[in-house]
Amino acid sequence: MEPDVFSSYRQWLDHEKMPKGKKSALVAALALFSEQGFDGTSTVQVAEKAGISQATIFKYFHTKQDLLLAIVEPVMENFFPHYRDEFFSGIRACETLPEMVSFMVHDRYAFIMGNKEAVKILVMEMMTSQEMRDLFGKLLAADDFNFLAELLKMFRETGELRDDIDAPGIIRIIAGQLMGFIIESNFVPSIMGDKQRDLQLISEQIVRTIAK
């Protein structure tokens, strides 16, 4: 059976079966970590916003870091989707490498917009935390991440992909461009232009990097 499409962390959390106190802690931490940063937020503040005791937080999360990971891991794991039908039907409708790249950029941008708080936390932590960067790298190297093999096959079938580009390389390039865009839009919004034009420029830059 095809797994449910992960489109929003909050929506996913609404459907997860877990104790009310645990869910309240995650919702509160999501908001506070995105507003104040992980280091700038205490578990006391999370408890106050969630309307629970600090002891309840540590009942479900042994450390503050565990609370952070419970937020960013689901988003990180689904940044490049594990589901197939919907995503790959969109890819198959594209005939050229530029069309495929443009589809991916717009599709994943929509995912980012649906997870703005969690992605902002993830980006901030990846800039400062080697552990977070290692976690992302470990995900890309996972043997069971079949999405990569199928994506590479479809890109290769266009005949336009550079021979020395592998699947993790494609993901790193696309993720890097999108993450840079998110950093700019969050921290230097004054330099942002038209969204659709910016996404097109990102797509063109990626194509120039990976095309023959």
CORQUIHU-V116295 format. One record per residue. N is the residue number from 1. RES is the residue in one letter. OMEGA is omega as a letter, one per 40 degrees, with the letter a starting at -180 (999 if undefined). Layout:
n: <N:N>
res: <RES:RES>
omega: <OMEGA:OMEGA>
This chain:
n: <1:2:3:4:5:6:7:8:9:10:11:12:13:14:15:16:17:18:19:20:21:22:23:24:25:26:27:28:29:30:31:32:33:34:35:36:37:38:39:40:41:42:43:44:45:46:47:48:49:50:51:52:53:54:55:56:57:58:59:60:61:62:63:64:65:66:67:68:69:70:71:72:73:74:75:76:77:78:79:80:81:82:83:84:85:86:87:88:89:90:91:92:93:94:95:96:97:98:99:100:101:102:103:104:105:106:107:108:109:110:111:112:113:114:115:116:117:118:119:120:121:122:123:124:125:126:127:128:129:130:131:132:133:134:135:136:137:138:139:140:141:142:143:144:145:146:147:148:149:150:151:152:153:154:155:156:157:158:159:160:161:162:163:164:165:166:167:168:169:170:171:172:173:174:175:176:177:178:179:180:181:182:183:184:185:186:187:188:189:190:191:192:193:194:195:196:197:198:199:200:201:202:203:204:205:206:207:208:209:210:211:212>
res: <M:E:P:D:V:F:S:S:Y:R:Q:W:L:D:H:E:K:M:P:K:G:K:K:S:A:L:V:A:A:L:A:L:F:S:E:Q:G:F:D:G:T:S:T:V:Q:V:A:E:K:A:G:I:S:Q:A:T:I:F:K:Y:F:H:T:K:Q:D:L:L:L:A:I:V:E:P:V:M:E:N:F:F:P:H:Y:R:D:E:F:F:S:G:I:R:A:C:E:T:L:P:E:M:V:S:F:M:V:H:D:R:Y:A:F:I:M:G:N:K:E:A:V:K:I:L:V:M:E:M:M:T:S:Q:E:M:R:D:L:F:G:K:L:L:A:A:D:D:F:N:F:L:A:E:L:L:K:M:F:R:E:T:G:E:L:R:D:D:I:D:A:P:G:I:I:R:I:I:A:G:Q:L:M:G:F:I:I:E:S:N:F:V:P:S:I:M:G:D:K:Q:R:D:L:Q:L:I:S:E:Q:I:V:R:T:I:A:K>
omega: <i:a:i:i:i:a:a:i:a:i:i:a:i:a:i:i:i:i:a:a:i:i:i:i:a:i:a:a:i:a:a:i:a:a:a:a:a:a:a:a:i:i:i:i:i:a:a:a:a:a:i:i:i:i:i:i:a:i:a:a:a:a:i:i:i:i:i:a:i:i:a:a:i:i:i:a:a:i:i:a:i:i:a:a:a:a:a:i:i:i:a:i:i:a:a:i:i:i:i:i:a:i:a:a:a:i:a:i:i:i:i:a:i:a:a:a:a:i:i:i:a:a:a:a:i:i:a:a:i:i:a:i:i:a:i:i:i:i:a:a:a:a:a:a:a:i:a:a:a:i:i:i:a:i:a:a:i:a:a:a:i:a:a:i:i:a:i:i:i:a:a:a:a:i:a:i:a:i:i:i:i:i:i:a:a:a:i:a:a:a:a:i:i:a:a:i:i:i:i:i:i:i:a:i:i:i:i:a:a:a:i:999>
